[in-house]
Amino acid sequence: MRGRSAQSRSHRVVIFALLSFLLLPVSSLAQTSRSLPDHVPPKRSSQIHDGFGINSDLPRDPYLPWNRWWWTRMFDAGFKWARIGQYENSSDRTSWDWIEQKRGVFSSSQELEDFVDSLHDNGIEIQVQLIYGNVMYTSPSGKLPDVSVPESGSFHNDDRNLYSVFWPPTTPDQIAAFNRYAAWMVNHFKDRIHYWALWNEQDIGYWNPWGNPEQFGKLLAPFIESVHGADAQAKVIYGGQADPARDFTQRALDTCHCASGIDVYAYHTYPGYGQNMNPETMDYGAYQTESPRALRELVKHYSRIKADIPFFDDEFNSIPSWVGSDESVQAKYVPRGLIYNLAAGVKTFVWLLAAGSDGNEYDDFGIIHGLTNHASDFTPRPVFYALQNTNALFSDTKFDPSIEVGGPDLPALRRHSDFPFMGYGFRSDKGKAIVAYWLAAHSYPGNSFPPLYATLTFKNTGIKHPVLVDLVSGEIKPLSWKEGSTDTLEGLPVKDSIVAVTDADYFDWPVLPEAPSSLNVTVSGNSAKLTWEVHGGNPTDMVVERKVENGDRSKDTWTRIAKLPGSATEYSDSTLTRADRVAYRLRAINSEGESAYSNIARGVVALR
């Protein structure tokens, strides 16, 4: 990830007439607001067919312990995709140096199996970055060790250590060894994982000594063959370039002669990396003559590329610690980036859920704080709730070009504020319309953007009882169409954050409980004691599940062993026998349905 400086410019903001919201007539209000929530109800991952993504390190003690309340938050927030495969810019349990620790012997840890099961069983679509370095094959030291000992998460790019995982396979023997690992991974996880990518940001320092498109192309071609050979249904991701540089992609594809085998193209956007640049500048100025839009055009028109190839922006964020930013700016920018990309047909993955603070990013990037030994440990930033609202409202929607957003005030607004107005209409899989609009402004810390109001028209929506939704706060307010019209709203706020207009009946999904977290198990004798934490969503019951393992994964099944009151935070299982290897998980229930599962906790009954 390398940002580029942009020249600063002054912005002038003119406040339009301060118009009051028009209140609905009493009769109309009674018809539409009886069941209208005052804030956006959350939608969980299991309730979404296709939505937005999140990057996440896999849990790892002591900095990202699985039994703290952070992992299950991705399910409660409604993310539908997860990108895994690196831990704070170093290797993770999916990586080559973890999977093949002895030459020719491949194995997955129990922890990795549990993490993947947790994602899969909670409704997440998974993509994995397969890290390409392994010291037994790729070290330039001159003496290759016989074993691989995975490093901690404290090293980072650019890592020139002779035993770094950043040394890629470049010789025929190295490439063959890497693809044996890739094929093993795809085959082993093909019942749970379907999307596979070569590691990460191959155009910069994650490819030692520096990004080389020809070398990457030579690795990409056999990688595609290995993935599709191991699972004909698997998808190969070209991913994901740190910068939207067309030359790198052109040269890599020219070298590999493999464009027809690429199923998804991925890139990353951090406009103005290290400084406060608004997300829309990804397409006008942040990358000088390059842009994601131009890169996509190159890929779409490249010879033999798949028609309608999907695009993933699989790392995107705006960081509150960057120059000129704060958490209020982040909460505005990140939803703007997601919706801007959604209108362009691009799926976005936020970097990242919670940072392992032993890595080089410390606690800067997580939408949930990492472990820093402060009261804020594992608590959400404001952007978390903004994204929860975004996921609930815009997952399972597609851009509808027939919806037009306009209004008489827009030319003056653009002229005097110096910011472009963005307005996009989307339609849900149920055919319901929702419109997002905002000013593509440079936001300043402290929510300092002045109040602006305008009259806007929303043509071809079919909305009968309009409501206004603030994506950052989640607040919902009823509106009424201008007298004599069915498409014009007066006195609408125009902000540097997304405001949405939809119908009062849009919020029709059940509100499921939040997942219980922090499950721990202690085994004593033939009894296991479980403890956990209960969270929101008005749970009425808690269900405990157990799996007794016999070494044959295909025969291991989860069984419900107890149903407890929703307020319960502990349970004792006294039905174990000698040498049982057991795993537990639980979920909350309310009148609307079931939550996601907690983390998995394990125990062993000792032989006596």
C-alpha positions as CSV (number, residue, x, y, z in Angstrom):
1,M,0.0,0.0,0.0
2,R,1.6,3.2,-1.1
3,G,-0.4,6.5,-1.1
4,R,0.4,9.5,-3.1
5,S,0.3,13.2,-2.1
6,A,-2.4,15.4,-3.5
7,Q,-2.4,19.1,-3.7
8,S,-4.6,20.6,-1.1
9,R,-7.4,22.9,-2.2
10,S,-9.7,25.3,-0.4
11,H,-13.4,24.5,-0.2
12,R,-16.2,27.0,0.1
13,V,-19.4,26.0,1.6
14,V,-22.6,28.0,1.3
15,I,-25.5,27.2,3.5
16,F,-28.8,27.0,1.7
17,A,-32.0,28.2,3.2
18,L,-32.6,26.4,6.5
19,L,-35.8,24.7,5.7
20,S,-37.8,22.7,8.2
21,F,-38.8,19.1,7.5
22,L,-42.4,18.7,6.4
23,L,-44.3,16.6,8.8
24,L,-46.5,13.8,7.6
25,P,-50.2,14.4,7.9
26,V,-51.6,12.8,11.0
27,S,-53.6,10.2,9.0
28,S,-50.5,9.3,6.9
29,L,-48.3,9.1,9.9
30,A,-50.7,6.8,11.6
31,Q,-50.6,4.5,8.6
32,T,-46.9,4.3,8.1
33,S,-45.0,4.9,11.4
34,R,-46.8,2.5,13.7
35,S,-44.2,-0.2,13.1
36,L,-41.5,2.2,11.8
37,P,-38.3,1.8,13.9
38,D,-36.5,4.9,15.0
39,H,-33.1,3.4,14.1
40,V,-31.9,0.9,11.4
41,P,-32.5,-2.6,12.8
42,P,-29.4,-4.7,12.4
43,K,-29.3,-7.5,9.8
44,R,-27.1,-10.5,10.7
45,S,-24.8,-12.3,8.3
46,S,-27.1,-15.3,8.1
47,Q,-29.9,-13.1,6.8
48,I,-28.0,-11.8,3.8
49,H,-27.6,-13.6,0.5
50,D,-24.8,-11.3,-0.9
51,G,-23.3,-8.3,0.7
52,F,-20.1,-6.5,1.8
53,G,-16.9,-8.0,3.1
54,I,-14.5,-7.7,6.0
55,N,-10.8,-8.6,6.3
56,S,-9.9,-10.4,9.5
57,D,-6.8,-11.8,11.1
58,L,-7.6,-15.3,12.5
59,P,-7.7,-15.4,16.3
60,R,-4.3,-15.9,17.9
61,D,-3.3,-15.7,21.6
62,P,-2.4,-13.4,23.3
63,Y,-3.3,-10.4,21.1
64,L,-6.4,-11.6,19.4
65,P,-7.9,-14.2,21.8
66,W,-10.9,-16.0,20.4
67,N,-12.7,-15.8,23.8
68,R,-13.0,-12.1,23.7
69,W,-15.9,-10.2,22.2
70,W,-14.7,-9.2,18.7
71,W,-14.9,-12.2,16.3
72,T,-18.7,-12.6,16.6
73,R,-19.1,-8.9,15.9
74,M,-18.6,-9.5,12.2
75,F,-21.7,-11.7,12.2
76,D,-23.7,-9.3,14.3
77,A,-22.7,-6.4,11.9
78,G,-24.0,-8.3,8.9
79,F,-20.8,-8.8,6.9
80,K,-21.3,-11.5,4.3
81,W,-17.8,-12.1,3.1
82,A,-14.5,-12.5,5.0
83,R,-11.0,-12.3,3.5
84,I,-8.5,-14.2,5.6
85,G,-4.9,-15.4,5.1
86,Q,-2.5,-13.0,6.7
87,Y,-1.9,-11.9,10.2
88,E,-0.9,-8.2,10.5
89,N,1.1,-8.4,7.2
90,S,2.7,-11.7,8.1
91,S,1.7,-15.4,7.8
92,D,-1.4,-16.9,9.3
93,R,-2.6,-20.5,9.9
94,T,-3.7,-20.8,6.3
95,S,-0.2,-19.9,5.0
96,W,2.3,-22.2,3.4
97,D,4.7,-21.9,6.3
98,W,2.0,-23.1,8.7
99,I,0.5,-25.8,6.5
100,E,3.7,-27.4,5.4
101,Q,6.0,-27.3,8.4
102,K,7.8,-30.5,7.4
103,R,8.8,-31.1,3.8
104,G,6.1,-32.9,1.9
105,V,3.8,-33.1,5.0
106,F,0.6,-31.0,4.8
107,S,-1.7,-30.5,7.8
108,S,-4.3,-28.1,9.1
109,S,-4.3,-27.2,12.8
110,Q,-7.4,-27.8,14.9
111,E,-7.6,-24.0,15.5
112,L,-7.8,-23.3,11.8
113,E,-10.5,-25.9,11.3
114,D,-12.5,-24.3,14.1
115,F,-12.0,-20.8,12.7
116,V,-13.1,-21.8,9.2
117,D,-16.1,-23.7,10.6
118,S,-17.1,-20.7,12.6
119,L,-17.1,-18.5,9.5
120,H,-18.9,-21.1,7.3
121,D,-21.5,-22.1,9.9
122,N,-22.4,-18.4,10.6
123,G,-23.2,-17.7,6.9
124,I,-19.9,-16.2,5.7
125,E,-18.5,-16.6,2.2
126,I,-14.7,-17.0,2.6
127,Q,-11.8,-16.0,0.4
128,V,-8.3,-17.0,1.3
129,Q,-5.0,-15.4,0.4
130,L,-2.4,-18.2,-0.1
131,I,0.9,-16.8,1.1
132,Y,3.6,-18.0,-1.2
133,G,6.8,-18.0,1.0
134,N,8.2,-21.0,2.8
135,V,11.8,-21.1,4.1
136,M,12.2,-24.8,3.1
137,Y,11.9,-23.8,-0.5
138,T,12.1,-20.0,-1.1
139,S,14.8,-18.8,1.3
140,P,17.8,-17.2,-0.5
141,S,20.0,-18.1,2.4
142,G,21.9,-20.8,0.5
143,K,21.0,-23.4,3.0
144,L,17.4,-24.5,3.1
145,P,16.1,-25.8,6.5
146,D,14.2,-29.1,6.7
147,V,11.4,-27.6,8.8
148,S,9.3,-24.4,8.7
149,V,8.8,-22.6,12.0
150,P,6.1,-19.9,11.5
151,E,7.1,-16.5,12.7
152,S,5.2,-14.3,15.1
153,G,3.1,-11.4,13.8
154,S,5.7,-8.7,14.7
155,F,7.5,-8.6,11.4
156,H,6.1,-6.8,8.4
157,N,6.7,-5.5,4.9
158,D,9.3,-4.8,3.7
159,D,10.8,-7.9,5.3
160,R,14.2,-8.7,3.8
161,N,15.1,-11.3,6.3
162,L,16.7,-14.3,4.6
163,Y,14.0,-16.5,6.1
164,S,11.1,-14.2,5.4
165,V,7.8,-15.5,3.9
166,F,8.0,-12.6,1.5
167,W,10.5,-14.4,-0.7
168,P,8.2,-15.8,-3.5
169,P,8.6,-19.0,-5.6
170,T,10.3,-18.1,-8.8
171,T,12.1,-21.2,-10.0
172,P,10.3,-24.2,-11.5
173,D,10.9,-26.3,-8.4
174,Q,9.7,-23.6,-6.0
175,I,6.6,-23.0,-8.1
176,A,5.8,-26.7,-8.2
177,A,6.2,-26.9,-4.4
178,F,4.0,-23.9,-3.8
179,N,1.3,-25.4,-6.0
180,R,1.3,-28.7,-4.2
181,Y,0.4,-26.6,-1.1
182,A,-2.2,-24.6,-3.0
183,A,-3.8,-27.8,-4.4
184,W,-3.9,-29.4,-0.9
185,M,-5.6,-26.4,0.6
186,V,-8.2,-26.1,-2.1
187,N,-9.0,-29.8,-1.9
188,H,-9.0,-29.9,1.9
189,F,-11.4,-27.0,2.3
190,K,-13.5,-27.3,-0.8
191,D,-16.6,-28.0,1.3
192,R,-16.3,-24.7,3.0
193,I,-14.1,-22.3,0.9
194,H,-14.6,-21.5,-2.7
195,Y,-12.4,-18.4,-3.4
196,W,-8.6,-18.5,-3.6
197,A,-6.0,-15.7,-4.3
198,L,-2.3,-15.5,-4.5
199,W,-1.2,-13.6,-1.5
200,N,-1.3,-9.8,-1.2
201,E,-0.1,-6.6,-2.9
202,Q,2.3,-8.3,-5.2
203,D,3.1,-5.0,-6.8
204,I,5.0,-3.7,-3.8
205,G,7.1,-5.1,-0.9
206,Y,5.1,-8.2,-0.3
207,W,7.1,-9.7,-3.2
208,N,10.8,-9.6,-2.4
209,P,12.8,-7.7,-3.3
210,W,9.9,-5.7,-5.0
211,G,6.9,-6.3,-7.1
212,N,7.8,-8.0,-10.4
213,P,4.8,-8.4,-12.8
214,E,6.6,-11.0,-15.0
215,Q,7.6,-13.2,-12.1
216,F,4.0,-12.8,-10.7
217,G,2.6,-13.8,-14.1
218,K,4.8,-17.0,-14.2
219,L,3.4,-18.0,-10.8
220,L,-0.2,-17.1,-11.5
221,A,-0.6,-19.4,-14.5
222,P,0.2,-22.7,-12.8
223,F,-1.6,-21.5,-9.7
224,I,-4.8,-21.1,-11.7
225,E,-4.3,-24.7,-13.0
226,S,-3.7,-26.0,-9.5
227,V,-6.8,-24.4,-8.0
228,H,-9.2,-25.4,-10.7
229,G,-7.6,-28.9,-10.9
230,A,-8.2,-29.5,-7.2
231,D,-11.8,-28.2,-7.3
232,A,-13.5,-27.4,-10.6
233,Q,-16.0,-25.2,-8.8
234,A,-13.3,-23.1,-7.0
235,K,-12.8,-19.4,-8.0
236,V,-9.4,-17.9,-8.6
237,I,-8.9,-14.3,-7.6
238,Y,-6.2,-12.1,-9.2
239,G,-5.5,-10.2,-6.1
240,G,-5.0,-7.8,-4.9
241,Q,-2.8,-5.0,-6.2
242,A,-1.8,-2.3,-3.7
243,D,-2.2,0.4,-6.4
244,P,-4.5,0.5,-9.4
245,A,-1.5,0.5,-11.8
246,R,-2.5,-0.7,-15.2
247,D,1.0,-1.4,-16.4
248,F,1.6,-4.0,-13.7
249,T,-1.6,-5.9,-14.6
250,Q,-1.0,-5.6,-18.3
251,R,2.5,-7.1,-18.0
252,A,1.5,-9.8,-15.5
253,L,-1.4,-11.0,-17.8
254,D,0.8,-10.7,-20.9
255,T,3.3,-13.0,-19.2
256,C,0.9,-15.6,-17.8
257,H,-1.3,-16.1,-20.8
258,C,-4.0,-17.1,-18.3
259,A,-6.6,-14.4,-18.4
260,S,-9.4,-16.9,-19.2
261,G,-8.8,-18.7,-16.0
262,I,-9.2,-15.7,-13.7
263,D,-12.6,-15.7,-12.0
264,V,-12.4,-12.4,-10.0
265,Y,-10.1,-9.4,-10.3
266,A,-9.1,-7.7,-7.0
267,Y,-7.3,-4.5,-6.1
268,H,-7.0,-2.2,-3.1
269,T,-7.8,1.4,-2.5
270,Y,-6.4,3.6,0.3
271,P,-6.8,7.1,-1.4
272,G,-4.0,9.3,-0.1
273,Y,-2.5,6.6,2.1
274,G,-1.5,8.2,5.4
275,Q,-3.5,11.3,4.9
276,N,-7.1,12.4,4.9
277,M,-8.4,12.1,1.3
278,N,-12.0,11.4,0.6
279,P,-12.8,8.0,-0.9
280,E,-14.2,9.3,-4.2
281,T,-10.7,10.6,-5.0
282,M,-9.8,7.0,-5.8
283,D,-11.1,7.9,-9.3
284,Y,-10.0,11.5,-9.5
285,G,-6.6,12.5,-8.3
286,A,-5.5,10.2,-5.5
287,Y,-3.5,8.0,-7.9
288,Q,-2.6,10.8,-10.4
289,T,-3.2,9.3,-13.9
290,E,-4.3,5.9,-12.5
291,S,-7.6,5.0,-11.0
292,P,-9.7,1.9,-10.2
293,R,-12.1,2.9,-12.9
294,A,-9.4,2.9,-15.5
295,L,-7.9,-0.3,-14.2
296,R,-11.3,-2.1,-14.5
297,E,-11.7,-0.9,-18.0
298,L,-8.3,-2.4,-18.9
299,V,-9.2,-5.7,-17.3
300,K,-12.7,-5.9,-18.8
301,H,-11.3,-5.4,-22.3
302,Y,-8.2,-7.6,-21.9
303,S,-8.2,-10.4,-24.5
304,R,-9.9,-13.7,-23.2
305,I,-10.9,-12.2,-19.9
306,K,-14.2,-13.6,-18.7
307,A,-17.3,-11.6,-19.7
308,D,-18.7,-9.7,-16.7
309,I,-15.8,-10.6,-14.5
310,P,-16.5,-9.6,-10.9
311,F,-14.3,-6.9,-9.3
312,F,-13.4,-6.9,-5.6
313,D,-11.9,-3.9,-3.8
314,D,-10.7,-6.3,-1.2
315,E,-8.9,-3.8,1.0
316,F,-10.4,-0.4,1.7
317,N,-10.4,1.9,4.8
318,S,-9.8,5.4,5.9
319,I,-7.8,5.6,9.1
320,P,-8.7,8.0,12.0
321,S,-5.0,8.4,13.0
322,W,-4.0,9.6,9.5
323,V,-3.1,13.3,9.1
324,G,-6.2,15.5,9.2
325,S,-8.6,12.7,10.2
326,D,-10.4,11.3,13.2
327,E,-13.0,8.6,14.0
328,S,-15.9,10.9,12.8
329,V,-14.2,11.2,9.4
330,Q,-13.7,7.4,9.2
331,A,-17.4,6.8,10.0
332,K,-18.4,9.0,7.0
333,Y,-15.8,7.9,4.5
334,V,-16.0,4.1,4.8
335,P,-19.7,3.8,4.0
336,R,-19.2,6.4,1.2
337,G,-16.5,4.1,-0.3
338,L,-18.7,1.0,-0.1
339,I,-21.7,2.6,-1.7
340,Y,-19.6,4.4,-4.4
341,N,-18.1,1.0,-5.3
342,L,-21.5,-0.7,-5.1
343,A,-22.9,1.7,-7.7
344,A,-19.9,0.7,-9.9
345,G,-20.6,-3.0,-9.4
346,V,-17.6,-3.5,-7.2
347,K,-17.7,-5.6,-4.0
348,T,-15.8,-4.0,-1.1
349,F,-13.9,-5.6,1.8
350,V,-13.1,-3.3,4.7
351,W,-9.6,-3.6,6.2
352,L,-10.0,-4.8,9.0
353,L,-12.1,-6.2,11.8
354,A,-9.7,-5.9,14.7
355,A,-5.9,-5.4,14.5
356,G,-3.5,-7.8,16.2
357,S,-1.6,-5.0,18.0
358,D,1.6,-6.9,17.9
359,G,1.8,-6.2,14.2
360,N,3.1,-3.1,12.4
361,E,-0.4,-1.5,12.2
362,Y,-0.8,-1.5,16.0
363,D,-4.4,-0.4,16.7
364,D,-4.9,2.0,13.8
365,F,-6.9,0.0,11.2
366,G,-9.5,-2.1,13.1
367,I,-13.2,-1.1,13.1
368,I,-13.0,-2.7,16.5
369,H,-10.1,-1.7,18.8
370,G,-7.4,-4.3,19.4
371,L,-5.7,-5.2,22.6
372,T,-3.8,-2.2,24.0
373,N,-4.5,-2.7,27.7
374,H,-7.0,0.1,27.8
375,A,-10.6,0.3,28.6
376,S,-11.3,0.5,24.8
377,D,-9.9,-3.0,24.2
378,F,-12.2,-4.8,21.7
379,T,-14.8,-2.1,21.7
380,P,-16.2,-0.8,18.4
381,R,-15.3,2.5,16.8
382,P,-18.1,4.7,15.4
383,V,-17.4,3.3,11.9
384,F,-18.5,-0.2,13.1
385,Y,-22.1,1.0,13.7
386,A,-22.1,3.0,10.4
387,L,-21.1,-0.2,8.6
388,Q,-23.7,-2.2,10.5
389,N,-26.3,0.2,9.1
390,T,-24.8,0.0,5.6
391,N,-24.9,-3.8,5.6
392,A,-28.5,-3.9,6.8
393,L,-29.7,-1.4,4.2
394,F,-27.6,-2.1,1.1
395,S,-26.7,-5.8,1.2
396,D,-28.7,-7.7,-1.4
397,T,-29.3,-4.6,-3.5
398,K,-28.1,-3.7,-7.0
399,F,-27.7,-0.4,-8.7
400,D,-30.8,0.6,-10.6
401,P,-29.9,3.1,-13.4
402,S,-33.5,3.9,-14.0
403,I,-33.7,5.7,-10.6
404,E,-32.9,9.3,-11.1
405,V,-31.8,11.7,-8.3
406,G,-31.9,15.4,-9.1
407,G,-33.3,18.7,-8.0
408,P,-33.3,22.4,-8.7
409,D,-30.8,23.2,-6.0
410,L,-28.0,20.9,-7.2
411,P,-26.2,23.2,-9.7
412,A,-25.9,25.9,-7.0
413,L,-24.9,23.4,-4.4
414,R,-22.1,22.1,-6.6
415,R,-21.1,25.6,-7.7
416,H,-20.9,27.1,-4.2
417,S,-19.7,24.1,-2.2
418,D,-17.1,23.0,-4.7
419,F,-18.0,19.3,-4.0
420,P,-19.7,16.9,-6.4
421,F,-23.1,15.6,-5.4
422,M,-23.5,11.8,-5.5
423,G,-26.9,10.2,-5.8
424,Y,-27.5,6.5,-6.6
425,G,-30.6,4.4,-6.7
426,F,-30.6,0.7,-5.7
427,R,-33.2,-2.0,-5.6
428,S,-33.3,-4.9,-3.2
429,D,-33.8,-8.5,-4.1
430,K,-37.5,-7.9,-3.1
431,G,-37.8,-5.1,-5.6
432,K,-37.8,-2.3,-3.0
433,A,-36.0,0.9,-3.8
434,I,-33.4,2.7,-1.7
435,V,-31.5,5.9,-2.7
436,A,-28.2,7.0,-1.3
437,Y,-27.0,10.6,-1.7
438,W,-24.2,12.7,-0.3
439,L,-21.6,15.4,-1.0
440,A,-18.3,13.9,-2.0
441,A,-16.6,16.3,0.4
442,H,-13.3,16.5,2.1
443,S,-14.5,15.9,5.7
444,Y,-12.8,17.5,8.7
445,P,-12.4,16.2,12.2
446,G,-15.1,16.8,14.8
447,N,-18.2,16.5,12.6
448,S,-17.5,20.1,11.5
449,F,-19.4,20.0,8.2
450,P,-22.1,22.8,8.2
451,P,-25.8,22.1,7.8
452,L,-27.0,22.2,4.1
453,Y,-30.6,21.6,2.9
454,A,-32.0,21.1,-0.6
455,T,-35.1,20.1,-2.5
456,L,-34.5,16.7,-4.3
457,T,-36.4,14.6,-6.7
458,F,-36.4,10.8,-6.8
459,K,-37.8,9.5,-10.0
460,N,-38.9,5.9,-10.7
461,T,-38.5,4.6,-7.2
462,G,-42.0,3.5,-6.5
463,I,-41.6,4.8,-2.9
464,K,-45.0,5.6,-1.4
465,H,-44.2,6.5,2.2
466,P,-40.7,8.0,2.2
467,V,-38.4,7.9,5.2
468,L,-35.0,9.5,5.7
469,V,-32.1,7.4,7.1
470,D,-28.8,8.7,8.4
471,L,-26.3,6.0,7.7
472,V,-23.8,7.1,10.4
473,S,-26.2,7.4,13.3
474,G,-28.8,5.0,11.9
475,E,-31.6,7.4,12.8
476,I,-34.9,7.1,10.8
477,K,-37.3,9.9,10.3
478,P,-40.7,9.9,8.4
479,L,-41.2,12.3,5.5
480,S,-43.9,13.3,3.1
481,W,-43.8,14.1,-0.6
482,K,-44.2,17.7,-1.6
483,E,-47.9,18.5,-1.9
484,G,-49.1,17.5,-5.4
485,S,-46.0,15.3,-6.2
486,T,-45.0,11.7,-5.6
487,D,-41.2,12.2,-6.2
488,T,-40.1,15.5,-4.6
489,L,-38.9,16.1,-1.1
490,E,-38.3,19.5,0.4
491,G,-35.8,20.5,3.0
492,L,-33.7,17.4,2.9
493,P,-30.3,17.5,4.7
494,V,-27.3,17.3,2.3
495,K,-24.2,16.1,4.2
496,D,-20.7,14.8,3.8
497,S,-22.0,11.5,4.9
498,I,-24.6,9.2,3.3
499,V,-28.3,10.0,3.7
500,A,-30.7,7.4,2.3
501,V,-34.4,7.7,1.3
502,T,-36.5,4.6,1.2
503,D,-40.0,3.4,1.9
504,A,-41.4,3.0,5.4
505,D,-41.9,-0.7,4.7
506,Y,-38.3,-1.3,3.8
507,F,-37.3,-2.5,7.3
508,D,-39.1,-5.9,7.1
509,W,-36.5,-8.3,8.4
510,P,-36.5,-10.1,11.8
511,V,-34.2,-8.7,14.4
512,L,-32.1,-11.6,15.7
513,P,-30.1,-11.5,18.9
514,E,-26.4,-10.7,19.1
515,A,-24.2,-13.8,19.4
516,P,-23.0,-14.8,22.8
517,S,-19.2,-14.4,23.1
518,S,-16.3,-15.3,25.3
519,L,-17.1,-18.9,25.7
520,N,-14.7,-20.8,28.0
521,V,-14.7,-24.4,29.2
522,T,-13.0,-25.9,32.2
523,V,-12.9,-29.7,32.5
524,S,-12.7,-31.3,36.0
525,G,-13.2,-35.1,36.3
526,N,-16.0,-36.1,34.0
527,S,-17.6,-32.7,34.0
528,A,-17.1,-29.6,31.9
529,K,-18.1,-26.1,33.2
530,L,-19.0,-23.5,30.5
531,T,-19.1,-19.7,31.0
532,W,-19.9,-17.0,28.5
533,E,-21.2,-13.5,28.0
534,V,-24.7,-12.5,26.8
535,H,-25.3,-9.5,24.6
536,G,-28.1,-7.5,23.0
537,G,-31.2,-8.4,21.0
538,N,-33.4,-9.5,23.9
539,P,-32.5,-13.2,24.0
540,T,-35.1,-15.4,25.6
541,D,-33.2,-18.6,25.5
542,M,-29.6,-19.9,25.2
543,V,-28.9,-23.2,23.4
544,V,-25.7,-25.1,24.1
545,E,-24.3,-27.5,21.5
546,R,-21.6,-30.1,21.9
547,K,-19.4,-32.2,19.6
548,V,-17.7,-35.4,20.8
549,E,-14.8,-36.1,18.5
550,N,-13.5,-39.5,17.5
551,G,-10.9,-38.5,15.0
552,D,-13.1,-38.9,11.9
553,R,-14.1,-35.4,11.0
554,S,-16.9,-36.6,8.7
555,K,-18.7,-38.3,11.6
556,D,-18.3,-35.5,14.1
557,T,-21.6,-33.7,14.5
558,W,-23.0,-30.9,16.7
559,T,-25.8,-31.9,19.1
560,R,-27.9,-29.6,21.2
561,I,-27.5,-30.7,24.8
562,A,-29.2,-27.9,26.7
563,K,-31.7,-25.0,26.4
564,L,-31.3,-22.4,29.1
565,P,-32.9,-19.0,30.0
566,G,-31.6,-16.1,27.9
567,S,-29.9,-14.6,30.8
568,A,-27.8,-17.7,31.6
569,T,-24.1,-17.3,31.5
570,E,-22.9,-20.7,32.7
571,Y,-23.6,-24.4,32.3
572,S,-22.2,-27.7,33.6
573,D,-22.0,-30.8,31.4
574,S,-21.7,-33.8,33.6
575,T,-22.3,-36.5,30.9
576,L,-18.7,-36.9,29.7
577,T,-16.8,-40.2,29.7
578,R,-13.1,-40.9,30.0
579,A,-10.9,-39.7,27.1
580,D,-13.7,-37.7,25.5
581,R,-12.4,-34.9,23.3
582,V,-15.3,-32.3,23.3
583,A,-16.1,-29.0,21.7
584,Y,-18.8,-26.6,22.7
585,R,-20.6,-23.6,21.1
586,L,-23.8,-21.8,21.8
587,R,-26.2,-19.3,20.3
588,A,-29.0,-17.1,21.6
589,I,-32.7,-17.2,20.6
590,N,-35.4,-14.7,20.7
591,S,-38.9,-14.6,19.2
592,E,-37.5,-13.6,15.8
593,G,-35.0,-16.4,15.5
594,E,-31.4,-17.5,16.3
595,S,-28.2,-15.6,16.7
596,A,-24.8,-16.6,15.2
597,Y,-22.8,-19.1,17.1
598,S,-20.2,-18.1,19.7
599,N,-16.6,-19.0,19.5
600,I,-15.8,-22.7,19.9
601,A,-14.3,-23.9,23.2
602,R,-12.6,-27.2,23.6
603,G,-11.8,-29.6,26.4
604,V,-10.4,-33.1,27.0
605,V,-11.4,-35.5,29.7
606,A,-8.2,-37.1,31.0
607,L,-7.8,-40.8,31.3
608,R,-7.7,-42.0,34.9
